[in-house]
Amino acid sequence: MSKITFNALVREQAGKGAARACRKEGRVPAVIYGNKKEPQMISLHPVELEKALDMADFYSSDIEVVINGKAEKVSCQDVQFHPVSDMPIHVDFLRK
């Protein structure tokens, strides 16, 4: 099992338009949910995400997302890919 760390930025808005704006800035929108807390909308750097996705055990790895200096332990629930370019377009994380 690998240890993966992402440095994330907080997204203020949710929805299709906000996600498109995030992608236009060159980042990948994501959400952290679960554990009886409010969902946290974030964005990830695409290069960090691509490197992590290349690992064989990405979906079973211990993932740490650092948001404003605060670390959150999560697991990857789902990654959505673009149908043509096969680039990640959205990630869902579940709190541990």
Buried (B, 14 or more C-beta within 10 A) or exposed (E): EEEBEBEBBEBEEEEEEBBEBBBEEEBBBBBBBBEEEEEBBBBBBBEBBEEBBEEEEBEEBEBBBEBEEEEBEBBBBEBEEEEEEEEBBBBBBBBE
